[in-house]
Structure formats: structure tokens, C-alpha cells
Amino acid sequence: MRIAIHTFGTRGDVQPYIALGLELQGRGHDVTLSVPRDFTAWVEGFGLAARAFDLDMGAYLREADALGLTRNPLNAFRYRRRMVEPMIEATLREGIEGARGADMVVAHPKCLFSSTGAEAAGAGFVMTAPLPAIAPTHAFPMPGTFAKDHGRIWNRLSWRPLDFAMAPFRKRVNAARTELGLRPVGNAIRHGSFTGRPCLRLIANSPLIVPRPDDWDAHTLLTGYWMLEDPAPLDPSLEDFLSAGPAPVYVGFGSMVSGRATELARAAIEGLRRAGLRGVIARGWAELPASPGRDIHVIDSAPHGKLFPRCRTIVHHGGAGTTAAALTAGCPSLIVPFMVDQPWWGERLREQGLGPAPLRPARFTANRFARALKQIEASEVWRVRCKQIAKGLARENGTGRAADLIESAATL
């Protein structure tokens, strides 16, 4: 089967789909992965064929941060021509071109035009997501609206912005569909509502962390995490640091960018020292300007699957992928959420006894950070709970389950 996988966003949006692509390719399928152009070489390094959405995500996020979009998404309306339209055009072109010749299209919800491309190509379509944001429910609020559980009624109402968020794209979606000879649609994200067939929706989360809501339909499923086994070894200097003393605290904010990088790095190092802990600081896209020392090791990045099990605590931005990696490693998380779904993940972990309350970047000072670290060190309950969850996650095979379901969908 020729399978086109489309995903759009940061590393956390791409990495799970590499894992899924490798699983499907290992089963004999012809897999191509469409990603933002600054990720194509990374995808190809795993032996997968890659196509590009014509947008550099790293440069895009740095510009978005400079314009204030990461702090207030409503600024997107002010800078629509500069920031929103290039994204629309990139997902439009590749959503259609990247589906040609495919038997099945598997797409991230940010790939707004991929379901249209699948329909035009006569291919099957599966909607997928690295977080539970594609199926409204009363069980929890929509990620990106508010974080805390507000009860069934308010939780359900929090999903209304999903329809409003699609409204600005509807005109462009329907113009593309008219050109392809397809009927117009009401909502770009709800593929099943305009093809006349149920749409399989797979969410790459574990029911151990997000219990399956009782109001989801039978076509919406939690598969477990899609974890990528990165064959790259840890850098020798990092290995030496890890072996030279007690397990360190990992501090890294992944693909997040911030105009406060210097302040964050300074607070992180000082907070670690006040707590009496060693640290590994990952510069990431924020380019944290940290300096190494006897108790601090600085890296650009490292495979989470190899590094996290050798750390005592994971301090991160709360992206779905990093959260999954910390849980899989059995480590408590201190989430420093920057935007969108990250506060939501912080609250879910706090609710389940897997770490303290999130610490917002604006409140990330050396004193507050040191206090949070000491709180984690003092809590045997959090550590035991994280180890229990990690054992449960080890018994899951999210990529295998997802691949099984995609293959089954092809026979419907």
C-alpha cells in the first residue's frame, strides 16, 4: 500500500510520525512523509522518503515570537498576510500534491488540506493527532483553551473554538475543492462529515494518562504513544558527565523560542545550584545561552529515549512528545508551559500525581525553580507513581496498534 503521511508543526509534531512511518515501512508499505522543509533531512536520515511543506518552521516560530504571536495567538489576525497566509498556502499545495498516487493518507490536523487531497486522489484517509484535540468531549477541556477541568458543561463548551478556528480557512478549502471538482465542506477538520464515510481518528496518547472519554464515537481511538527509537548514541562528553556524579536534572524547552532566553538560562543554572543538583541544559530552538561547569553540562540536543532514563527530573515546555518521553522514562516532570496545549499537559500530570503544578516562563525565577526542584526531591509519591506509569507504558505498543488500525481502515 502507498501511504502518504502528512504532519506539520515543530519537532514534537514530526517525531511521532517518523515512528509511525518506520512501523508501516517495516510492514512492507511504500511510505512517504511530508513535513516542514527544515525537517526533511532528519526524516530521510531514518531511511524514509520525505516531501516538504514549503515553510521553514524554525524561522517561522522565531518570527512569530518576535511579533508576539506565541504570547497572544489573537495577534495572528493582525499579521494574517505575513504569518497565516504562508502557512495556508504551504499546507494547501503539499496537502494536495503529496496525496497524489497514494492509497491512504494519514494526516495531522494542522494539515488542513490533506483530507481534500486524499478525496481528490481517491485515497483512504485517517485523521491522527499527537494530543486529544480532534474529538470534542465533556471529559476534559480542549487543549489550548483552558487547562483545568471545569466540569462536563464547561469542558464541552471549550471545544466550540475548534469550529471557529476553522472558519477563516473554510473559504480557501472550498475554493481548492471547487478546482478539484469536489463538493464544498463545512469544516476542514472533520473529514468524515463530508465524505459520507466514518473517519478513523487515532490519537497517539496512552489511556493511562488520558483515559478514553465515554462520549467519543467508536471511530476515535487512543493507540498509545508513538515512540521513536533514535539510534544515535549520546555524545561522549555527555556520557562522561552522566557517569561522573548523581543523576542530573534535564532542562530544555524543545522547539520553543523566547526573547527571554538569557533570563531563563540564568534562572535555571542558579536554581539548580540552590537546590544542590547537577543539570543538563539543552539549548534547543530557544538557544539558551548557558555556560558549562562542573555541575552543568550544556548540549544542543540529545535522544530523549537514551538521556531521560538517566536523569532524576525532566524540566520541559510540556509538548506532547517530551511529556511522553519523560513519562516513558519514569521521571517526574516540571512543566514550564509556553503556549497552546502545554499548560493542559501540565495540569493533566499534576492531576495524576506525576509532578508539581506548572511553572510559567514569566514566573521562572531561580528561587521558584529551586523550590519546585526541592519539592520534587522530597516527594517519594511522585517518583513511585512515575515508575508505575512507566511500567504500564512499557507494555503498550502505540505505533504497532496505530499501524494495525490503519491497515484495517484500508480494507473498509
C-alpha positions as CSV (number, residue, x, y, z in Angstrom):
1,M,0.0,0.0,0.0
2,R,1.3,3.5,-0.8
3,I,0.8,5.6,2.3
4,A,1.3,9.3,2.4
5,I,1.8,10.7,5.9
6,H,1.4,14.4,6.4
7,T,2.4,16.3,9.5
8,F,3.0,20.0,10.1
9,G,4.5,21.8,13.1
10,T,7.5,21.5,15.4
11,R,9.7,18.5,16.2
12,G,7.0,17.2,18.6
13,D,4.6,17.1,15.6
14,V,7.1,15.3,13.4
15,Q,8.9,12.8,15.6
16,P,5.8,10.5,16.3
17,Y,5.1,10.3,12.6
18,I,8.6,9.2,11.9
19,A,8.0,6.4,14.3
20,L,4.7,5.5,12.6
21,G,6.3,5.7,9.2
22,L,9.0,3.3,10.1
23,E,6.5,0.9,11.6
24,L,4.4,0.9,8.4
25,Q,7.5,0.8,6.1
26,G,8.7,-2.2,8.1
27,R,5.5,-4.0,7.2
28,G,6.2,-3.6,3.5
29,H,4.3,-0.4,2.7
30,D,5.6,2.3,0.5
31,V,5.7,5.3,2.9
32,T,6.3,9.0,2.2
33,L,6.4,11.6,4.9
34,S,5.5,15.2,4.2
35,V,7.0,17.6,6.8
36,P,8.1,21.3,7.0
37,R,11.2,21.7,4.9
38,D,13.6,22.1,7.8
39,F,12.8,18.6,8.9
40,T,13.2,16.7,5.6
41,A,16.8,15.8,6.1
42,W,16.0,14.5,9.6
43,V,13.3,12.3,8.2
44,E,15.5,11.0,5.4
45,G,18.2,10.1,7.9
46,F,15.9,7.4,9.2
47,G,15.5,5.9,5.7
48,L,12.1,7.3,5.0
49,A,11.2,9.2,1.8
50,A,10.4,12.8,2.5
51,R,8.5,15.6,0.9
52,A,8.3,19.2,2.0
53,F,5.6,21.7,3.1
54,D,7.2,24.9,1.8
55,L,7.8,26.5,5.1
56,D,10.8,26.6,7.5
57,M,9.2,26.0,10.9
58,G,12.2,27.2,12.9
59,A,12.3,30.6,11.1
60,Y,8.6,30.8,11.3
61,L,8.5,30.4,15.1
62,R,11.3,32.9,15.6
63,E,9.3,35.5,13.6
64,A,6.1,34.6,15.4
65,D,7.8,35.1,18.8
66,A,9.2,38.5,17.6
67,L,5.7,39.6,16.6
68,G,4.1,38.4,19.9
69,L,2.1,35.5,18.4
70,T,3.4,32.9,20.8
71,R,2.2,35.1,23.8
72,N,-1.1,36.1,22.2
73,P,-2.4,34.0,19.3
74,L,-5.0,36.7,18.5
75,N,-2.2,38.7,17.0
76,A,-2.4,36.3,14.1
77,F,-5.3,38.3,12.8
78,R,-3.2,41.4,12.8
79,Y,-0.4,39.7,10.9
80,R,-2.6,37.4,8.8
81,R,-0.9,38.2,5.5
82,R,2.6,37.9,6.9
83,M,2.1,34.8,9.1
84,V,-1.1,33.0,8.4
85,E,-1.4,33.0,4.6
86,P,2.1,31.5,4.0
87,M,1.1,28.6,6.3
88,I,-2.2,28.2,4.4
89,E,-0.5,28.1,1.1
90,A,2.1,25.6,2.3
91,T,-0.4,23.2,3.6
92,L,-2.7,23.7,0.6
93,R,0.0,22.8,-2.0
94,E,1.5,19.8,-0.3
95,G,-1.8,18.6,1.1
96,I,-3.0,18.1,-2.5
97,E,0.3,17.3,-4.3
98,G,1.5,15.0,-1.5
99,A,-1.6,12.9,-1.8
100,R,-1.4,12.1,-5.5
101,G,-0.8,8.4,-6.2
102,A,-1.5,7.4,-2.6
103,D,-3.8,4.6,-1.5
104,M,-4.0,6.0,2.0
105,V,-3.4,9.5,3.5
106,V,-2.6,9.7,7.2
107,A,-2.6,13.3,8.4
108,H,-2.0,15.6,11.4
109,P,-5.0,18.0,11.9
110,K,-2.8,21.0,11.1
111,C,-2.6,19.7,7.6
112,L,-5.9,21.3,6.7
113,F,-6.0,20.4,3.0
114,S,-4.8,16.8,3.2
115,S,-8.2,15.3,3.5
116,T,-9.2,17.2,0.4
117,G,-6.1,15.8,-1.3
118,A,-7.0,12.3,-0.3
119,E,-10.5,12.7,-1.6
120,A,-9.3,14.0,-4.9
121,A,-6.8,11.2,-5.2
122,G,-9.4,8.6,-4.4
123,A,-7.4,7.5,-1.4
124,G,-8.5,6.5,2.1
125,F,-8.0,9.0,4.9
126,V,-7.1,8.7,8.6
127,M,-7.0,11.7,10.9
128,T,-4.3,11.5,13.6
129,A,-3.0,13.7,16.3
130,P,-0.3,13.7,19.0
131,L,-2.8,15.0,21.5
132,P,-6.5,14.6,22.1
133,A,-7.6,17.7,20.3
134,I,-9.6,16.3,17.4
135,A,-12.6,14.8,19.2
136,P,-14.8,17.0,21.4
137,T,-15.7,15.6,24.8
138,H,-17.1,16.6,28.2
139,A,-14.4,14.6,30.0
140,F,-11.7,17.4,29.8
141,P,-11.3,20.9,28.2
142,M,-10.0,21.3,24.7
143,P,-6.2,21.6,24.9
144,G,-5.2,25.2,24.2
145,T,-8.4,26.7,25.7
146,F,-8.0,26.3,29.5
147,A,-6.1,23.7,31.4
148,K,-8.1,22.8,34.5
149,D,-11.1,20.5,34.5
150,H,-14.2,22.8,34.8
151,G,-16.9,20.1,34.8
152,R,-18.9,18.4,32.0
153,I,-20.7,21.5,30.7
154,W,-17.8,24.0,30.5
155,N,-15.5,21.3,29.3
156,R,-17.8,20.6,26.4
157,L,-18.3,24.3,25.6
158,S,-14.5,24.8,25.5
159,W,-14.5,22.8,22.2
160,R,-16.6,25.4,20.4
161,P,-13.4,27.4,19.3
162,L,-12.5,24.3,17.2
163,D,-15.3,25.3,14.8
164,F,-14.5,29.0,15.0
165,A,-10.8,28.3,14.4
166,M,-11.6,26.5,11.1
167,A,-13.9,29.3,9.8
168,P,-11.1,31.5,8.4
169,F,-9.8,28.5,6.3
170,R,-13.2,27.4,5.0
171,K,-13.3,29.7,2.0
172,R,-9.8,28.7,0.9
173,V,-10.6,25.0,1.4
174,N,-13.7,25.2,-0.6
175,A,-12.0,27.2,-3.4
176,A,-9.5,24.4,-3.7
177,R,-12.2,21.7,-3.7
178,T,-14.1,23.5,-6.4
179,E,-10.9,23.5,-8.6
180,L,-10.7,19.7,-8.0
181,G,-14.3,19.1,-8.8
182,L,-15.3,18.3,-5.2
183,R,-18.3,19.4,-3.2
184,P,-17.8,22.2,-0.6
185,V,-17.4,21.4,3.1
186,G,-18.5,23.0,6.3
187,N,-15.4,22.2,8.4
188,A,-11.9,21.4,7.1
189,I,-11.0,19.3,10.1
190,R,-14.0,16.9,10.0
191,H,-13.2,14.7,7.1
192,G,-15.9,12.2,7.9
193,S,-18.7,14.8,7.7
194,F,-18.2,15.5,4.0
195,T,-17.1,12.2,2.5
196,G,-20.2,10.3,3.7
197,R,-18.0,7.7,5.5
198,P,-16.9,7.5,9.1
199,C,-13.4,8.8,9.6
200,L,-11.0,6.8,11.7
201,R,-9.3,9.2,14.2
202,L,-6.2,8.0,16.0
203,I,-4.7,9.8,19.0
204,A,-1.1,9.0,19.9
205,N,-1.7,9.1,23.7
206,S,-1.9,6.5,26.3
207,P,-5.2,5.8,28.1
208,L,-3.0,5.5,31.3
209,I,-2.5,9.3,31.0
210,V,-5.7,10.4,29.2
211,P,-8.5,7.9,30.0
212,R,-10.7,7.4,26.9
213,P,-13.9,9.6,27.3
214,D,-17.2,7.8,27.3
215,D,-18.7,10.2,24.8
216,W,-16.3,9.5,21.9
217,D,-17.6,7.6,19.0
218,A,-16.4,4.2,18.0
219,H,-14.1,5.6,15.3
220,T,-12.0,7.7,17.8
221,L,-9.3,5.7,19.5
222,L,-6.3,6.1,21.8
223,T,-3.4,4.0,20.5
224,G,-0.7,4.6,23.0
225,Y,2.4,6.8,22.3
226,W,4.3,6.6,19.0
227,M,7.8,6.5,20.4
228,L,10.8,6.9,18.1
229,E,13.9,4.8,18.8
230,D,16.7,7.1,17.8
231,P,19.8,5.0,17.0
232,A,22.2,8.0,17.6
233,P,24.4,7.5,20.7
234,L,24.8,10.1,23.4
235,D,27.8,12.4,22.9
236,P,30.9,11.1,24.7
237,S,31.2,14.3,26.7
238,L,27.6,13.9,27.9
239,E,28.3,10.2,28.8
240,D,31.3,11.3,30.8
241,F,29.2,13.9,32.7
242,L,26.4,11.4,33.4
243,S,28.9,8.9,34.8
244,A,30.8,11.4,36.9
245,G,28.1,12.0,39.6
246,P,24.5,11.7,40.7
247,A,21.7,11.7,38.1
248,P,21.1,15.3,36.8
249,V,18.1,17.3,36.2
250,Y,17.3,17.8,32.5
251,V,16.3,21.4,31.5
252,G,15.2,22.0,27.9
253,F,12.3,23.7,26.1
254,G,12.5,21.9,22.8
255,S,11.2,23.8,19.8
256,M,10.0,26.8,21.8
257,V,11.7,30.2,21.1
258,S,11.8,33.0,23.6
259,G,13.0,36.6,23.8
260,R,13.8,35.8,27.5
261,A,16.3,33.0,26.7
262,T,19.1,34.7,28.7
263,E,16.9,35.1,31.8
264,L,15.6,31.6,31.6
265,A,19.1,30.1,31.3
266,R,20.4,32.2,34.2
267,A,17.5,31.2,36.4
268,A,17.8,27.6,35.5
269,I,21.5,27.4,36.4
270,E,21.1,29.4,39.6
271,G,18.0,27.4,40.6
272,L,19.9,24.1,40.1
273,R,22.7,25.2,42.3
274,R,20.5,26.5,45.0
275,A,18.8,23.1,45.1
276,G,22.2,21.4,45.1
277,L,21.6,19.5,41.9
278,R,23.5,18.8,38.8
279,G,21.9,19.7,35.4
280,V,21.9,19.0,31.7
281,I,20.7,22.1,29.8
282,A,19.6,21.7,26.2
283,R,19.8,24.9,24.2
284,G,17.0,23.9,21.8
285,W,15.4,26.4,19.5
286,A,15.3,28.9,22.3
287,E,19.2,28.8,22.1
288,L,19.5,29.1,25.8
289,P,22.9,30.8,26.4
290,A,24.1,28.5,29.2
291,S,27.8,28.0,30.0
292,P,29.0,24.6,31.1
293,G,30.6,24.0,34.5
294,R,31.5,21.1,36.8
295,D,27.8,20.7,37.8
296,I,26.3,21.9,34.5
297,H,26.6,20.2,31.1
298,V,25.2,22.0,28.0
299,I,24.0,20.3,24.9
300,D,22.2,21.3,21.7
301,S,20.0,18.2,21.8
302,A,20.2,14.5,22.6
303,P,17.9,11.5,22.1
304,H,15.3,11.6,24.9
305,G,15.0,7.9,25.0
306,K,18.6,7.5,25.9
307,L,19.1,10.6,28.1
308,F,15.9,10.8,30.2
309,P,16.1,7.4,31.9
310,R,19.5,8.6,33.3
311,C,18.0,11.9,34.7
312,R,16.2,12.5,38.0
313,T,13.7,15.1,36.9
314,I,12.7,16.5,33.5
315,V,12.1,20.2,33.3
316,H,10.5,21.0,29.9
317,H,7.9,23.0,28.0
318,G,5.1,20.4,28.1
319,G,5.0,19.5,24.5
320,A,3.2,16.2,23.9
321,G,6.3,14.4,22.7
322,T,8.6,15.5,25.5
323,T,5.9,14.7,28.1
324,A,5.5,11.2,26.7
325,A,9.3,10.7,26.8
326,A,9.5,11.8,30.4
327,L,6.6,9.5,31.4
328,T,8.2,6.6,29.5
329,A,11.5,7.2,31.4
330,G,9.6,7.1,34.7
331,C,10.7,10.6,35.7
332,P,8.7,13.4,37.3
333,S,8.2,16.4,35.1
334,L,8.2,20.1,36.0
335,I,6.4,21.7,33.0
336,V,7.3,25.3,32.0
337,P,4.4,25.9,29.5
338,F,4.8,28.5,26.8
339,M,1.7,28.1,24.7
340,V,-1.3,26.2,23.3
341,D,-1.6,22.6,24.8
342,Q,1.4,22.8,27.1
343,P,-0.5,24.2,30.2
344,W,-3.1,21.5,29.6
345,W,-0.4,18.7,29.8
346,G,1.0,20.3,32.9
347,E,-2.4,20.2,34.6
348,R,-3.0,16.6,33.5
349,L,0.3,15.4,35.1
350,R,-0.5,17.4,38.2
351,E,-3.9,15.8,38.5
352,Q,-2.5,12.3,38.2
353,G,0.3,12.8,40.8
354,L,3.1,12.8,38.3
355,G,4.7,16.2,39.2
356,P,4.0,19.6,40.6
357,A,1.9,22.4,39.2
358,P,3.3,24.0,36.1
359,L,5.7,27.0,36.4
360,R,5.0,29.6,33.8
361,P,8.0,31.2,32.0
362,A,7.1,34.6,33.3
363,R,7.4,33.2,36.9
364,F,10.5,31.1,36.2
365,T,13.0,32.6,38.7
366,A,15.9,30.9,40.4
367,N,14.1,30.9,43.8
368,R,10.8,29.5,42.4
369,F,12.7,26.9,40.3
370,A,14.8,25.8,43.3
371,R,11.7,25.5,45.4
372,A,10.0,23.3,42.8
373,L,13.1,21.1,42.5
374,K,13.3,20.6,46.3
375,Q,9.5,19.8,46.3
376,I,10.1,17.1,43.7
377,E,13.2,15.7,45.6
378,A,11.1,15.5,48.8
379,S,8.2,13.7,47.1
380,E,8.5,9.9,47.1
381,V,4.9,9.7,46.0
382,W,5.6,11.4,42.6
383,R,8.6,9.2,41.9
384,V,6.8,5.9,42.8
385,R,3.8,7.0,40.7
386,C,6.0,7.9,37.7
387,K,7.8,4.5,37.9
388,Q,4.4,2.7,38.0
389,I,3.2,4.6,34.9
390,A,6.4,3.8,33.1
391,K,5.9,0.1,33.6
392,G,2.4,0.3,32.2
393,L,3.6,2.3,29.2
394,A,6.3,-0.3,28.5
395,R,3.6,-2.9,27.9
396,E,2.0,-0.7,25.2
397,N,2.9,-0.6,21.6
398,G,1.3,2.5,20.3
399,T,2.9,2.5,16.8
400,G,2.0,-1.1,16.3
401,R,-1.6,-0.5,17.3
402,A,-1.9,2.5,15.0
403,A,-0.4,0.6,12.1
404,D,-2.9,-2.3,12.7
405,L,-5.8,0.2,12.6
406,I,-4.5,2.0,9.5
407,E,-4.2,-1.3,7.7
408,S,-7.7,-2.3,8.8
409,A,-9.1,1.0,7.6
410,A,-7.7,0.3,4.1
411,T,-9.9,-2.8,3.8
412,L,-13.2,-1.0,4.7
